Amino acid sequence: MPTKMQRIAVVTGGGSGIGAAVAQALAEDGWTVVLAGRRKEALEAVVAGGAGLTGVLDAIPTDVTVEASVRAGFCISHQKDGVKFHIVN
């Protein structure tokens, strides 16, 4: 019997605006969402606001203009959640 595949998304700019709205909608639909963005406090606020949703919100401060930061963010995401991603930027 097949197991249910975990759905994982990485949303850049997840600390505010459209990124936060997309992240919350995905988590509401049961996705595990990795929020990437420069402002740790904003990311953590989105995570706190998503408490009680079906899915999981996880914040990883990342500056997408710095390659090393992006690589580190994906390393952390991979170690925590697996390897299949949908990327929203």
FENSULKA-V350011 format. One record per backbone hydrogen bond with DSSP energy under -1.0 kcal/mol. NH is the residue of the N-H (numbers start at 1). CO is the residue of the C=O. Records with the same first field share a line. If there is no record, write none. Layout:
NH=CO ; CO
This chain:
9=32
10=86
11=34
12=88
13=36
14=36
16=13
20=16
21=17
22=18
23=19
24=20
25=21
26=22
27=23
28=24
29=25
30=27
31=26
32=7
33=56
34=9
35=58
36=11
43=39
44=40
45=41
46=42
47=43
48=44
49=45
51=48
53=50
55=27
56=31
58=33
60=35
62=37
66=63
70=66
71=67
72=68
73=69
74=70
75=71
76=72
77=73
78=74
79=75
80=76
81=77
82=78
88=10
